[in-house]
């Protein structure tokens, strides 16, 4: 006589396997062991620290670029994350005339002390992030605010062009054409 498994027995086996798998992965995938490999995958690396959908995650390099930390909802959560050197970074934003200016970050207060900030990158609860241009190793990394992939270019002029969304800027002579 043939014997087969019932549907309940199969579902029970799948549930047990899923439970074992989730426990094993959780043990090997600890946030304390996360590494921020390079600036090109900074956003993806920081998203691994997100615990809840409404979390605001900030990565900051401070104290003469010797220390780093991850803040979740502006609370110091992880310190001295293993990361590749972000030394010699130059961070640009555009002024009101669309000229590049180097960002000078305000000090940050951690554990009751004030520290100078070399670099700061925040991912907000809605999924947007800080937007600016970062120069490292003769490459320009263009971080845009909303859901766009990081762009890497070779010149500051190309970075500014990439940073600006031409579709949002008025074109010369087109505003009054329809009147």
KOLMINU-439627 format. One line per field, with one value per atom (N, C-alpha, C): atom name; chain; x, y, z; residue number from 1. Coordinates in Angstrom, 3 decimals. Example, Ala and Ser with C-alpha at 12.3 -4.5 7.8 and 13.67 -1.06 7.14 Angstrom:
at <- N;CA;C;N;CA;C;
ch <- A;A;A;A;A;A;
east <- 13.190;12.300;13.200;12.850;13.670;12.900;
north <- -5.690;-4.500;-3.300;-2.250;-1.060;0.030;
up <- 7.800;7.800;7.800;7.080;7.140;7.870;
i <- 1;1;1;2;2;2;
END
This chain:
at <- N;CA;C;N;CA;C;N;CA;C;N;CA;C;N;CA;C;N;CA;C;N;CA;C;N;CA;C;N;CA;C;N;CA;C;N;CA;C;N;CA;C;N;CA;C;N;CA;C;N;CA;C;N;CA;C;N;CA;C;N;CA;C;N;CA;C;N;CA;C;N;CA;C;N;CA;C;N;CA;C;N;CA;C;N;CA;C;N;CA;C;N;CA;C;N;CA;C;N;CA;C;N;CA;C;N;CA;C;N;CA;C;N;CA;C;N;CA;C;N;CA;C;N;CA;C;N;CA;C;N;CA;C;N;CA;C;N;CA;C;N;CA;C;N;CA;C;N;CA;C;N;CA;C;N;CA;C;N;CA;C;N;CA;C;N;CA;C;N;CA;C;N;CA;C;N;CA;C;N;CA;C;N;CA;C;N;CA;C;N;CA;C;N;CA;C;N;CA;C;N;CA;C;N;CA;C;N;CA;C;N;CA;C;N;CA;C;N;CA;C;N;CA;C;N;CA;C;N;CA;C;N;CA;C;N;CA;C;N;CA;C;N;CA;C;N;CA;C;N;CA;C;N;CA;C;N;CA;C;N;CA;C;N;CA;C;N;CA;C;N;CA;C;N;CA;C;N;CA;C;N;CA;C;N;CA;C;N;CA;C;N;CA;C;N;CA;C;N;CA;C;N;CA;C;N;CA;C;N;CA;C;N;CA;C;N;CA;C;N;CA;C;N;CA;C;N;CA;C;N;CA;C;N;CA;C;N;CA;C;N;CA;C;N;CA;C;N;CA;C;N;CA;C;N;CA;C;N;CA;C;N;CA;C;N;CA;C;N;CA;C;N;CA;C;N;CA;C;N;CA;C;N;CA;C;N;CA;C;N;CA;C;N;CA;C;N;CA;C;N;CA;C;N;CA;C;N;CA;C;N;CA;C;N;CA;C;N;CA;C;N;CA;C;N;CA;C;N;CA;C;N;CA;C;N;CA;C;N;CA;C;N;CA;C;N;CA;C;N;CA;C;N;CA;C;N;CA;C;N;CA;C;N;CA;C;N;CA;C;N;CA;C;N;CA;C;N;CA;C;N;CA;C;N;CA;C;N;CA;C;N;CA;C;N;CA;C;N;CA;C;N;CA;C;N;CA;C;N;CA;C;N;CA;C;N;CA;C;N;CA;C;N;CA;C;N;CA;C;N;CA;C;N;CA;C;N;CA;C;N;CA;C;N;CA;C;N;CA;C;N;CA;C;N;CA;C;N;CA;C;N;CA;C;N;CA;C;N;CA;C;N;CA;C;N;CA;C;N;CA;C;N;CA;C;N;CA;C;N;CA;C;N;CA;C;N;CA;C;N;CA;C;N;CA;C;N;CA;C;N;CA;C;N;CA;C;N;CA;C;N;CA;C;N;CA;C;
ch <- A;A;A;A;A;A;A;A;A;A;A;A;A;A;A;A;A;A;A;A;A;A;A;A;A;A;A;A;A;A;A;A;A;A;A;A;A;A;A;A;A;A;A;A;A;A;A;A;A;A;A;A;A;A;A;A;A;A;A;A;A;A;A;A;A;A;A;A;A;A;A;A;A;A;A;A;A;A;A;A;A;A;A;A;A;A;A;A;A;A;A;A;A;A;A;A;A;A;A;A;A;A;A;A;A;A;A;A;A;A;A;A;A;A;A;A;A;A;A;A;A;A;A;A;A;A;A;A;A;A;A;A;A;A;A;A;A;A;A;A;A;A;A;A;A;A;A;A;A;A;A;A;A;A;A;A;A;A;A;A;A;A;A;A;A;A;A;A;A;A;A;A;A;A;A;A;A;A;A;A;A;A;A;A;A;A;A;A;A;A;A;A;A;A;A;A;A;A;A;A;A;A;A;A;A;A;A;A;A;A;A;A;A;A;A;A;A;A;A;A;A;A;A;A;A;A;A;A;A;A;A;A;A;A;A;A;A;A;A;A;A;A;A;A;A;A;A;A;A;A;A;A;A;A;A;A;A;A;A;A;A;A;A;A;A;A;A;A;A;A;A;A;A;A;A;A;A;A;A;A;A;A;A;A;A;A;A;A;A;A;A;A;A;A;A;A;A;A;A;A;A;A;A;A;A;A;A;A;A;A;A;A;A;A;A;A;A;A;A;A;A;A;A;A;A;A;A;A;A;A;A;A;A;A;A;A;A;A;A;A;A;A;A;A;A;A;A;A;A;A;A;A;A;A;A;A;A;A;A;A;A;A;A;A;A;A;A;A;A;A;A;A;A;A;A;A;A;A;A;A;A;A;A;A;A;A;A;A;A;A;A;A;A;A;A;A;A;A;A;A;A;A;A;A;A;A;A;A;A;A;A;A;A;A;A;A;A;A;A;A;A;A;A;A;A;A;A;A;A;A;A;A;A;A;A;A;A;A;A;A;A;A;A;A;A;A;A;A;A;A;A;A;A;A;A;A;A;A;A;A;A;A;A;A;A;A;A;A;A;A;A;A;A;A;A;A;A;A;A;A;A;A;A;A;A;A;A;A;A;A;A;A;A;A;A;A;A;A;A;A;A;A;A;A;A;A;A;A;A;A;A;A;A;A;A;A;A;A;A;A;A;A;A;A;A;A;A;A;A;A;A;A;A;A;A;A;A;
east <- 0.826;0.000;0.882;0.504;1.273;0.889;1.928;1.684;2.191;1.412;1.839;1.628;2.282;2.162;0.874;0.272;-0.918;-0.490;-1.402;-1.125;-0.691;-1.282;-0.924;0.518;0.921;2.303;3.290;2.996;3.879;3.988;2.867;2.888;3.692;3.549;4.288;5.795;6.218;7.640;8.165;7.413;7.838;7.944;7.004;7.062;8.292;8.576;9.751;11.036;11.115;12.311;12.470;11.374;11.426;11.889;11.428;11.831;13.322;13.803;15.232;16.073;15.633;16.358;16.427;15.303;15.306;16.186;16.207;17.079;18.551;18.880;20.272;20.756;19.954;20.359;20.481;19.580;19.644;20.903;21.379;22.592;23.840;23.877;25.049;25.046;23.893;23.752;23.532;24.525;24.441;24.806;24.102;24.374;25.721;26.193;27.495;28.623;28.380;29.406;29.281;28.367;28.194;29.380;29.651;30.754;30.237;30.688;30.384;31.591;31.418;32.547;33.146;32.311;32.809;31.669;32.018;31.013;29.989;30.349;29.438;28.237;28.388;27.236;26.834;27.071;26.771;25.290;24.413;22.978;22.512;22.941;22.533;23.032;24.259;24.804;24.032;23.677;22.952;21.535;20.929;19.566;19.516;20.646;20.685;20.518;20.761;20.593;19.139;18.314;16.929;16.147;15.529;14.744;13.250;12.812;11.404;11.292;10.161;9.936;10.115;9.774;9.841;11.199;12.210;13.537;14.250;14.915;15.817;17.233;18.039;19.369;20.421;21.378;22.441;23.788;24.657;26.053;26.888;27.721;28.521;29.969;30.881;32.314;32.712;33.326;33.570;34.913;35.221;36.440;37.682;37.859;38.983;39.033;37.878;37.718;38.299;38.375;38.921;37.852;36.631;35.565;34.357;33.500;32.249;31.162;29.938;28.801;27.575;26.657;25.338;24.342;23.551;22.508;21.166;20.320;18.967;18.037;17.274;16.389;17.153;18.329;19.206;19.730;19.659;20.212;21.399;22.520;23.716;23.411;23.554;23.199;24.408;25.235;26.430;27.616;28.735;29.949;31.042;31.943;33.123;32.774;31.880;31.511;32.731;32.944;34.046;33.741;34.581;34.352;35.683;35.658;36.847;37.050;38.257;38.613;37.818;37.260;36.586;37.434;38.741;39.598;39.669;40.025;40.157;38.854;37.766;36.482;36.293;35.736;35.308;33.828;33.002;31.560;31.066;30.356;29.841;28.324;27.820;26.410;26.385;25.233;25.136;24.498;25.061;24.481;23.291;22.733;21.533;21.786;23.040;23.386;23.874;23.674;24.059;25.565;26.309;27.755;28.100;29.111;29.463;30.109;29.714;30.352;30.634;31.739;32.122;31.282;30.723;29.871;30.738;30.360;30.993;29.934;30.046;29.037;29.120;27.981;28.016;28.492;28.948;29.391;28.237;28.591;27.600;27.873;26.801;26.929;26.617;27.631;27.480;28.040;27.286;27.706;28.131;27.425;27.691;28.889;29.522;30.675;30.385;31.031;30.890;32.056;31.746;32.762;32.595;33.719;33.644;33.200;32.516;31.984;32.694;33.210;33.873;32.896;31.938;30.986;29.731;28.594;27.319;26.366;25.703;24.749;23.533;22.354;21.111;20.125;19.482;18.360;17.121;16.141;14.936;13.868;12.867;11.842;11.093;10.961;10.238;11.105;12.357;13.240;14.163;13.954;14.846;16.129;17.120;18.392;18.998;20.078;20.800;21.248;21.306;21.746;22.917;23.987;25.158;26.117;27.220;28.257;29.471;30.012;31.176;32.335;33.477;34.676;35.575;35.960;36.894;37.685;38.988;39.882;39.612;39.507;39.300;38.022;37.049;35.722;34.713;33.621;32.552;31.319;30.847;29.681;28.500;27.474;26.323;25.181;24.910;23.794;22.612;21.524;20.311;19.285;18.375;17.462;16.503;15.843;14.705;14.960;15.135;15.011;15.794;16.778;17.595;18.881;19.396;20.648;21.810;22.806;24.034;24.692;25.155;25.852;27.310;28.216;29.652;30.149;30.770;31.282;32.720;33.369;34.800;35.126;34.188;34.492;33.417;33.790;32.840;31.725;32.055;31.029;29.988;30.438;29.513;28.688;29.304;28.591;27.485;27.779;26.769;25.631;25.973;24.958;24.076;24.686;23.946;23.093;23.631;22.947;21.659;21.718;20.553;19.629;18.377;17.392;16.917;17.362;17.043;15.543;14.784;13.343;12.645;13.290;12.676;13.080;14.118;14.585;13.884;13.524;12.885;13.869;13.365;14.188;14.065;15.129;15.062;14.013;13.160;12.211;10.976;10.805;9.642;8.501;8.737;7.710;6.532;6.793;5.717;5.297;5.791;5.498;4.025;3.316;1.922;0.949;1.433;0.516;0.258;
north <- -1.169;0.000;1.247;2.245;3.482;4.423;5.116;6.090;7.439;8.479;9.816;10.784;11.936;12.950;13.747;14.137;14.979;16.429;17.256;18.671;19.337;18.976;19.541;19.194;17.960;17.558;18.336;18.551;19.322;20.773;21.369;22.767;22.874;21.938;21.941;21.854;20.999;20.877;22.180;22.816;24.085;25.170;25.236;26.219;26.004;24.776;24.470;24.849;24.542;24.903;26.418;27.151;28.615;29.196;28.652;29.110;28.870;27.704;27.391;28.314;28.526;29.399;30.823;31.366;32.746;32.893;31.902;31.964;31.905;31.061;30.924;32.185;32.756;33.964;35.133;35.261;36.334;36.278;35.106;34.952;35.332;35.013;35.300;36.725;37.376;38.673;39.737;39.927;40.872;42.274;43.273;44.658;45.144;44.561;44.955;44.561;43.592;43.131;43.754;44.704;45.318;46.219;46.320;47.144;48.049;49.278;50.192;50.159;49.448;49.164;50.406;51.237;52.440;53.422;54.575;55.623;55.284;54.460;54.118;53.301;52.540;51.772;52.210;53.478;54.013;53.879;54.276;54.233;52.803;51.874;50.481;49.910;50.266;49.781;50.329;51.612;52.214;51.672;51.309;50.761;49.444;48.746;47.510;47.771;49.016;49.373;49.714;49.865;50.277;49.158;49.488;48.505;48.680;49.942;50.239;51.162;51.148;51.954;53.445;53.894;55.323;55.772;54.917;55.276;56.267;57.229;58.148;57.698;57.400;56.841;57.836;58.125;59.069;58.411;58.507;58.073;59.338;59.420;60.620;60.221;60.951;60.814;62.087;61.949;63.112;62.987;63.986;64.028;63.935;64.950;65.019;63.796;63.291;62.146;60.853;60.750;59.553;58.588;59.078;58.242;58.317;57.308;57.326;56.699;56.987;56.455;56.394;55.518;55.461;55.899;56.894;57.384;56.972;56.397;56.062;56.992;57.776;58.794;59.735;60.162;61.105;60.588;59.284;58.666;57.802;58.015;57.229;55.760;54.958;53.545;52.645;52.933;52.142;53.081;52.730;53.532;52.711;53.425;52.826;51.644;51.896;50.907;50.658;49.413;49.074;49.645;50.566;51.146;51.469;51.416;51.814;53.308;53.725;55.112;56.078;57.071;58.142;59.405;59.232;60.402;61.147;62.393;63.285;63.441;63.480;63.763;65.274;65.715;67.098;67.028;67.681;67.606;68.964;68.940;70.165;70.192;71.388;71.669;72.841;73.187;74.316;75.496;76.688;77.880;78.347;79.484;79.969;80.313;80.534;80.827;79.580;78.411;77.115;76.951;77.658;77.485;76.518;75.663;74.710;75.405;74.975;75.466;74.270;74.317;73.226;73.314;72.188;72.137;72.157;73.006;73.063;72.632;71.398;70.845;71.480;71.665;72.119;70.978;71.341;70.324;69.422;68.237;67.278;67.023;66.837;66.566;65.104;64.378;62.964;62.736;62.049;61.722;62.975;64.066;65.294;66.095;65.704;66.439;66.918;68.009;68.562;68.090;67.612;67.130;67.814;68.036;68.529;67.388;67.720;66.722;66.843;65.713;65.672;65.290;64.434;63.930;63.472;63.716;63.308;62.953;61.802;61.362;60.806;61.305;60.914;60.329;59.237;58.663;58.903;59.574;59.984;58.890;58.951;57.900;57.700;58.755;58.601;57.991;57.656;57.025;57.990;59.290;60.262;60.361;61.022;61.151;62.519;62.831;64.070;64.095;65.287;65.386;66.354;65.872;66.689;65.934;66.581;66.000;65.736;64.537;64.171;63.840;64.477;64.177;63.262;62.149;61.211;60.517;60.529;59.852;60.261;61.556;62.106;61.617;61.197;60.853;61.700;61.980;62.751;61.862;61.730;60.909;61.854;61.688;62.588;61.888;62.373;61.873;62.800;62.241;63.023;62.601;63.512;63.317;62.151;62.067;61.165;59.971;58.840;57.533;57.362;58.167;58.002;57.311;56.558;55.848;56.837;56.474;57.251;57.299;58.467;58.621;58.954;58.360;58.630;59.220;60.405;61.093;61.527;62.042;62.353;63.824;64.737;66.162;66.827;67.944;68.686;69.266;69.740;70.288;69.225;68.022;66.933;66.551;66.620;66.321;67.344;68.624;69.666;69.461;69.147;68.889;67.704;66.666;65.484;65.795;66.633;66.996;67.767;68.645;69.465;68.678;68.692;68.046;69.081;68.963;69.957;70.069;69.025;69.080;70.010;70.286;71.143;72.601;72.865;74.235;74.866;76.146;76.784;76.938;76.734;76.935;78.380;78.968;80.372;80.565;81.593;81.970;81.114;80.103;79.217;79.588;80.429;80.718;81.468;82.452;83.289;82.923;81.824;81.470;81.211;80.686;80.307;81.445;82.613;83.740;84.563;
up <- 0.000;0.000;0.000;-0.845;-0.938;0.204;0.702;1.753;1.262;1.408;0.992;2.145;2.035;3.082;2.884;3.982;3.891;3.714;3.302;3.099;4.399;5.492;6.794;7.148;6.908;7.200;6.341;5.086;4.201;4.635;4.996;5.460;6.747;7.646;8.901;8.650;7.726;7.395;6.810;5.921;5.322;6.386;7.323;8.405;9.291;9.623;10.456;9.728;8.442;7.659;7.586;7.417;7.377;8.690;9.796;11.119;11.339;11.011;11.164;10.286;9.061;8.135;8.680;9.166;9.662;10.901;11.761;12.940;12.543;11.587;11.151;10.456;9.580;8.865;9.834;10.767;11.754;12.589;12.842;13.630;12.844;11.566;10.748;10.225;10.211;9.596;10.664;11.485;12.578;12.101;12.583;12.175;12.692;13.767;14.286;13.330;12.466;11.533;10.149;9.988;8.680;8.351;7.065;6.597;5.492;5.506;4.420;3.488;2.378;1.488;0.855;0.274;-0.383;-0.559;-1.033;-1.173;-2.244;-3.193;-4.285;-3.807;-2.744;-2.243;-0.836;-0.537;0.788;1.138;0.230;0.523;0.759;-0.084;0.073;1.395;1.768;3.042;4.225;4.170;5.290;5.422;4.313;4.380;5.152;5.263;6.039;7.538;7.967;9.374;9.706;8.698;8.908;9.582;10.700;11.439;11.218;11.130;10.898;9.695;9.077;7.871;8.148;9.355;9.672;10.212;10.140;10.639;9.720;10.367;9.672;10.017;9.008;9.236;8.771;9.636;9.317;9.556;8.549;8.696;8.787;9.819;10.023;10.304;9.669;9.957;10.688;11.836;12.692;13.410;14.255;15.061;14.166;13.325;12.379;11.468;11.119;10.208;10.768;12.092;12.728;13.233;13.428;13.962;13.040;13.156;12.403;13.248;12.852;13.599;12.701;13.081;12.455;13.517;13.165;14.046;13.460;14.270;13.851;14.613;13.856;14.421;15.350;14.901;15.598;16.933;17.147;18.354;17.962;18.639;18.366;18.586;17.532;17.607;17.409;16.419;16.142;15.971;16.600;16.463;15.800;15.143;14.516;13.627;12.688;11.686;10.805;10.450;9.555;8.172;7.716;6.405;5.746;4.414;3.671;3.848;3.746;3.995;3.122;3.765;3.052;3.132;3.300;3.412;2.087;2.200;1.054;0.271;0.989;0.358;0.255;-0.857;-0.999;-1.355;-0.553;-0.745;-1.232;-2.362;-2.975;-2.926;-2.812;-3.038;-4.008;-4.514;-5.435;-4.721;-4.928;-4.321;-5.152;-4.801;-5.494;-6.953;-7.317;-8.714;-9.446;-8.831;-9.378;-9.541;-8.693;-8.646;-7.519;-7.740;-6.672;-5.483;-4.300;-3.075;-2.183;-1.484;-0.592;0.681;1.080;2.273;3.527;4.452;5.768;6.771;7.252;8.148;9.526;10.180;11.577;12.474;13.666;14.618;15.014;15.482;15.966;17.442;18.206;19.626;19.874;20.342;20.679;22.068;22.876;24.244;25.019;24.800;25.540;25.066;23.961;23.440;22.025;21.667;20.327;19.461;18.260;17.326;15.978;15.307;13.936;13.023;11.942;11.028;9.689;9.212;7.905;6.796;7.130;6.136;6.847;6.219;6.810;5.671;5.808;4.792;5.503;5.138;5.806;4.806;5.216;4.473;5.324;4.750;5.470;5.400;6.289;6.323;5.005;4.188;2.924;1.823;2.132;1.157;0.448;0.616;0.002;0.829;0.278;0.982;0.710;1.414;1.165;-0.286;-0.839;-2.230;-2.310;-2.889;-3.146;-4.042;-4.333;-5.190;-4.310;-4.394;-3.587;-4.520;-4.255;-5.030;-4.207;-4.812;-4.174;-5.271;-5.146;-6.094;-7.541;-7.775;-9.123;-9.790;-8.998;-9.493;-8.726;-9.374;-8.755;-8.620;-7.395;-7.090;-6.893;-7.704;-7.659;-6.923;-5.706;-4.909;-5.146;-5.661;-5.874;-4.840;-4.538;-3.415;-3.561;-4.668;-4.740;-5.635;-5.042;-5.667;-6.966;-7.213;-8.410;-8.023;-8.952;-8.715;-8.635;-7.886;-7.801;-9.179;-9.560;-10.840;-10.536;-11.313;-11.155;-12.460;-12.369;-13.554;-13.298;-14.351;-14.252;-14.007;-14.282;-14.104;-13.246;-12.632;-11.817;-12.684;-13.880;-14.776;-15.131;-15.435;-15.753;-14.515;-13.344;-12.101;-11.862;-12.108;-11.935;-12.929;-14.159;-15.179;-14.788;-14.249;-13.813;-12.587;-11.711;-10.468;-10.743;-11.732;-12.077;-12.990;-12.684;-13.547;-14.540;-15.773;-16.798;-17.051;-16.779;-16.997;-16.007;-14.868;-13.868;-14.008;-14.790;-14.973;-16.167;-16.092;-17.237;-18.399;-19.597;-20.783;-21.223;-21.705;-22.124;-23.214;-23.035;-24.065;-24.159;-23.314;-23.457;-22.529;-21.557;-20.564;-21.160;-22.015;-22.543;-23.959;-24.491;-25.890;-26.118;-25.149;-25.344;-25.100;-24.715;-24.437;-25.669;
i <- 1;1;1;2;2;2;3;3;3;4;4;4;5;5;5;6;6;6;7;7;7;8;8;8;9;9;9;10;10;10;11;11;11;12;12;12;13;13;13;14;14;14;15;15;15;16;16;16;17;17;17;18;18;18;19;19;19;20;20;20;21;21;21;22;22;22;23;23;23;24;24;24;25;25;25;26;26;26;27;27;27;28;28;28;29;29;29;30;30;30;31;31;31;32;32;32;33;33;33;34;34;34;35;35;35;36;36;36;37;37;37;38;38;38;39;39;39;40;40;40;41;41;41;42;42;42;43;43;43;44;44;44;45;45;45;46;46;46;47;47;47;48;48;48;49;49;49;50;50;50;51;51;51;52;52;52;53;53;53;54;54;54;55;55;55;56;56;56;57;57;57;58;58;58;59;59;59;60;60;60;61;61;61;62;62;62;63;63;63;64;64;64;65;65;65;66;66;66;67;67;67;68;68;68;69;69;69;70;70;70;71;71;71;72;72;72;73;73;73;74;74;74;75;75;75;76;76;76;77;77;77;78;78;78;79;79;79;80;80;80;81;81;81;82;82;82;83;83;83;84;84;84;85;85;85;86;86;86;87;87;87;88;88;88;89;89;89;90;90;90;91;91;91;92;92;92;93;93;93;94;94;94;95;95;95;96;96;96;97;97;97;98;98;98;99;99;99;100;100;100;101;101;101;102;102;102;103;103;103;104;104;104;105;105;105;106;106;106;107;107;107;108;108;108;109;109;109;110;110;110;111;111;111;112;112;112;113;113;113;114;114;114;115;115;115;116;116;116;117;117;117;118;118;118;119;119;119;120;120;120;121;121;121;122;122;122;123;123;123;124;124;124;125;125;125;126;126;126;127;127;127;128;128;128;129;129;129;130;130;130;131;131;131;132;132;132;133;133;133;134;134;134;135;135;135;136;136;136;137;137;137;138;138;138;139;139;139;140;140;140;141;141;141;142;142;142;143;143;143;144;144;144;145;145;145;146;146;146;147;147;147;148;148;148;149;149;149;150;150;150;151;151;151;152;152;152;153;153;153;154;154;154;155;155;155;156;156;156;157;157;157;158;158;158;159;159;159;160;160;160;161;161;161;162;162;162;163;163;163;164;164;164;165;165;165;166;166;166;167;167;167;168;168;168;169;169;169;170;170;170;171;171;171;172;172;172;173;173;173;174;174;174;175;175;175;176;176;176;177;177;177;178;178;178;179;179;179;
END
